[in-house]
Amino acid sequence: MRLYKLIAAVALGAVMSASGAIAETPKDTLVIADAIDDIITLDPGEVSEVAGVLTSQQIYQPLVTFDVSDPTIITGVLAKSWEVSPDGKTFTFKMNPDAKFASGNPVTAYDAEFSLQRVVLMDSRISFILTQFGFTADNVKDWIKATDDSTLVIQVGDVYAPSFFLYCLSSYTGGIVDSKIVKEHVVDNDYGNAWLKQNNSAGSGPYVLGKWDPKQSILLNRNKNYWGAAPGVERIFIQQMPESATQRLALEKGDIDIANKLQPDDFDAIENNPDIKVLEGNSSTLYYFGLNVRNEALSHPKVVEAMKYLVDYKGIADTIGRGTLNVHQTMIPAGFLGAIDYNPYKARYRQGQGTACRIRRFAADQA
């Protein structure tokens, strides 16, 4: 029960649990090993790293979410219901009257207004998730507006598939903060960002931030005022442990409950261990490489295309990503509305050719 409640709340990836050795960890604490040394904030208006996102989503809740077993089903969280105008540009949300923050304050449309506006106004590295819908610092206070405690009206700049906009609101960027608490800690018009980067949280999720030691560990404590079903454990302790082999050994010894970064060889090693259970599920995480198009050579369309043919996608999925990765070459993750099974690129080069040679040859051939 402890394991399944965590999985439902934490992630859609492959995770591990040492069920037979679980007694060696505190009974009221779930211990997770992961790579968390890249986290720089847990503020939902700025968080971006994978481990930071998974942690932040235990603290903050969005207006809506989707069914993990069927992402085409979108359901309300802090919003009880919503309507879309006939022209497709106005979304009206009715807030869930049962929802409240860890402080005990009710979650209102004004909290949602403040939270979504601050993402745009802070102009952080993840603000594009909202600004792609036309929000700017000049219009956001008019386009995202609470009309009363229970009603939030959002206007977008163009007609989009409603599911696309709702998916974006369901992301970590859409986490709603307790505006009354956060506004008390605004410094130099930072929208409370500096305060939320420290050992502070102001969410409505099942856990509150207990202590975060950057690059070392994160402790989450149960939210005593949580308005939903009580989580299965009192605490979640996330320990910095990036090496997969170290995670596997700790799992086998019962020092941790979940190993979140095991490699294919480690899965092989524990395959016949009756005390360890493997849970698998689809993740919406996409791995890709980007090119700095400010470099003239890398901005050339034929060079970009050539780069796509330099990667042995299937080889990666079958070797270093064996059992944990699939080849997926389109923007929308598998399982979501609009996803297609279309993988046109595969490695097209002869062994022994250098990378620069391959790019020049392919670009020349296609010119």
Secondary structure, DSSP 8 states (H G I E B T S, - for coil): -HHHHHHHHH-SS-EEEESTTGGGS-TTEEEEEE--TT-----TTT--SHHHHHHHHHH-B-SEEEETTEEEEEEESSEEEEEE-TTS-EEEEEE-TT-B-TTS-B--HHHHHHHHHHHHHHT-TTTHHHHTTT--TTTHHHHEEEEETTEEEEE-SS---HHHHHHHHTSGGG-B--HHHHHTT--TT-TTHHHHTSS-----SSEEEEEEETTTEEEEEE-TT--SS--SSSEEEEEE---HHHHHHHHHHTS-SEES---HHHHHHHTT-TTEEEE-------------TTSHHHHSHHHHHHHHTS--HHHHHHTTTTTT-----SSS-TTSTT------------TT--HHHHHHHHHHHH-
